[in-house]
């Protein structure tokens, strides 16, 4: 990405912010957004052609992914010395339009904001175990990052609850593995090593299923039809956390995406990473159980493990 001092025009700023938005995480790396720049603004819309009709029929995860892209755009604006003016869901007649961002007043970025901007290109979704758990100081900072975006990061520390949550992840994962429609949709987003289609998960980046089944929180079986094995280093489950919101509206899901990316960039800037486990949140019944038994009635938007890489 261009450094802030290199961007001398609005056009360069918008180009860099648009690129930052497109570096956001998304379910199955579907990148379900349309990020457009013009007339001095950036707009973010959901891309229905990249929606997951089986796993995400309500577009909850699509909106969260777009919220993560929105946060990256905000960070890029700040790194270029501008305050972003954000309008969420700006036009009721255009429900697909999720946000519009325009530059407002100038203000020098803080060291933290600059570190978040530099973390955008370094952030990667982790798959597999971690080398170590996170310290309390970083966990506090990650919680504050989520709270700043109208969400909460709830850590799960009781061993019984961790195993219960892992059991729900495992149950949902195997429901999906043996559901033909879910398996077909997932396979569409697995990229072969020589594939050229943009987006999707590279099968070679995912630990082999046989190694995956030996620990808590199994990952998605992206490699079901792919031969080969990967070595899996490290043994730690990591710190288990649930990102939650008090409401479950389109706006709160957009906020959840911004909170998620703020947490991820904060972790990346401090040498940590995250693994996602959204499988039970794609099953309405299991999501309701998690809301009631783990979130005190709040709405779970993401299950993740956090740890040192």
N, C-alpha and C positions, 0 to 999 in steps of 0.2 A: 504494500500500500504506500501511497505517497505520504511523505512527512507533512505535518501541518504547514511548515514554512514554504513548502513547494507549491501549495495550492493558492494561486494568486487570483483566481477568478471564481465566480459562482459556478460556472460550468464544470471546472475541475473539482470543486467541492462536491457537487451533486454526483459526479461520476464516482468519486472515491466513496461517498456515503452509500451509493447504490451497490457498489462492489462489497462493501462491508456488510450490508444487509444480506447479500446472497451467500455470505460465509456462515450464516446461522445454522444451528443443528435443526434437523427435522426428522419425523418418524420415518424409518426405512430410508432416510436421506432422499425423500421424495421431492424436497424443495417446492412445497405446494404454494408458492407465492408468485405474484407478478409485481415486480418492483420497477416503477417507471419514474423517470425524471423529466422535467420540463416546466417552463414558466416559473422558474425559481423555486420549485417544490419537488418533493418526492412523494409518490403515492404507493401504498401497499394494498394489494387485493389478493383474495384467495384464488388459487388456480384450480377450478373444478376438474380439469383434465388430470390433475395429479392427486385428487382426493381418493381416499381408501373407502370404498363403499361398503366393504365387509367389516373391516376392523374399526372404522371411524365414521359410521353413518350420520352422526350428529355434527361432524366436522369439528369436534372439540380439539383433537390433536392438530388438525390443520390450522385452527386459529392460534393455538399455542405456538406452533412453528412460526407463524407470521408475526406473533408478538416478539419472538426471539430476534427475528430479522429487524423489527422496528427498534428494538433496543440497540442493536449494532449500529443502526443508522444514527440514532441519538448520540452514541459514543463517538462516532466519526465527526459529527457536527461539533461536539465539544473539543475534540482533539484539534480541530481547525479554528478554534477560538470563537465559536459561535454558539449561542444558546438556541436549541431547537424549539420551535413552537409546534406542538403536537396536537392535532385534532383527531381523536379516536372516533370511529364510526360516524364520520362527518355528514353523511347524506342518507337519511332513512329510505329514500327511493332507490338507493344503490347498495343493497345489503352486502354485496361482495367487496365493496370498498371498505377496508378496515382502518386505514389511517392515512393522514396527510401530514407531512413534515415540511416546515418552511424555516429558513434561518431568521432569527430575531436579533437581539442585541449581541454585541461582541463581549467576550469575557475570556480571560486567559484560562486554559485548562489547568486543573490541579495535577499534582504528581499521580494521584490515584487514577484520575480520568485518563491520563496519558498511558498509564500502565494497563488499564483495561483495553484501550485502543490497540496497544501493541500485542495484547493477548488474543485478539480476534483471529489472526492467522495461525497462532500456535494451538488454539483449542482443538482438541480431538475427542471424539466419543471413545471411551475406554471400554474394552471388552475383556472379561476375565478378572482374575484376582488382582489385588493391590499389594505393594510391598509393605505398606504400613497404614494404620488408621490416621485420622487427623487429630491434631492437638486442639484443646478447648478454645484457645485464642482464635484460631482460624475458623472453627465452628461458629463462634460468636459473631465473627465478621460475616460469615456466609448467611447467618440468620438475619443480621442487620441489612444485608444486601437484599434479601427477599422482602423484608418488611418495608424497605424504601419503595418497593414497587407494588404495595398493597396486597402482599401475599405473606405466607408464613412457611418457614422451613422447620418441620417437626422431626427431630432426631428420635430414632427408636433404639433404645439402649438395653432394655430388658431382654435377656436371652430367650425367654419364652415367647415374647412378642415377635422377636426377630425370626424365630423358627416358624411361628404362626404365619407371619407375612410371607416368608419364603415358601411356605406350603401353598399359599394362595397364588403366588407367582408360578409355582410349579404346576398347580392344577390348571391354571389358565393356559400356560404354555402347552401342556399336553392336549387340552381341548382344541387348541388351534392347530397343533401338528396333525391331528387326526380329523380335522374338518376340511373337506375337500375344497370348499370355496375359499376359506381362509388360507389354506396352503397354496392354492393357485394364485391368490392375490399376492402373497408373500414372495413366491417364486418369481413373479413378474419384476420384483425390485431387487433381485440378486443379479449382480453383474459378473459375467465370466471374466477371467484374466485378460482376454483379448477383446472384450466388449467395448464398444465405443459410444453406447447410449449414455447421455449425461444423467447424473443422479443415480440413486440406488446404492446398495451395499456391495462392496467387493468381497466375494466369498473368502478370499485368501486372508482377509483381515479378521476373520471370526474364528475363535478357538474351535477345535474339533468337538463334535457332540459327545464323544466318549469321555473326553477330559472334562467337559462342561457338566456332565451329569454327576460328577463326584463331589460337587460342592453345593452350598446353598445358592439360591437365586440363579437358576439356569438361564442362560441367554436364549434368544430366539434361534431356532434351528435353521439358520440361513444355509448351512452346508449339507442339508439332507441329501442332495443329489450331486454333491461335489466330492470327488475323491481327494485324498491327501490329508495331512495332519499338520498342526502347528504346535510348537512347544509353548507351554503356558508357564510363565515365570511368576513367582510370588505365590503366597498362600492366604493372604488376608481378605476376608469378606469386605472389609472397609466399614465406614460409618454409614449405617442405613438411615435414610431420610425420606420424608414425604413432603412434597411441596403442595400446599393447600390454600384455598381461598374461602372466604366466608360465603360468597354467592357463587352461582354457577351459570352466570349470564355470558353472553358473547363478550361483553366488556371485561368481565372478571377473568375469562379465559385469555383474552389478549394481555391483561395484566400479568397473568400467570406465566405467559411466554416471556415477557420482559423480565420478570423476576427470575425465571429459570436462567436466562442468558446472563443476567447480572451475577448470579451465583456462580455460573460456570466460568465466566471471565475472571471473577475474583479468585476462584480456585486456581485457574490456569496461571494467573499472575503470581501465585504463591507456590507453584510447583506441585499442584495437586490436580486430580482429574475426577471424572464422574462416569459411571455406567448406569444405563437406564433400564428399567423393568416395567414397562407400561402394560404388560399382558393382562393382568386382572382388571385394570382400569378400562379395558375394552369390553368387559363383560359387565352389563348393568347390575346384575345381582351381586357379583363380587365387589364391584365398586361401592355399592351400598353397604356391604359388610365392612369394608375398610373405613368408610366414612363414619360408621357408627362405633366401631370397636377400636379404631386407631386414631381418629381425628376429632373425637368429641362432637360429631355432627357437622364439621366443616367438610368442604368438598375436596377430595384428593385429586390433584391434577397431574402429579408425576411421582413415581417411586424411583429412587436412585440409590446408588452406593457411591460414597465419596472416600477417596484415599490418596495416599502418596504413591507416585508412579516410580 
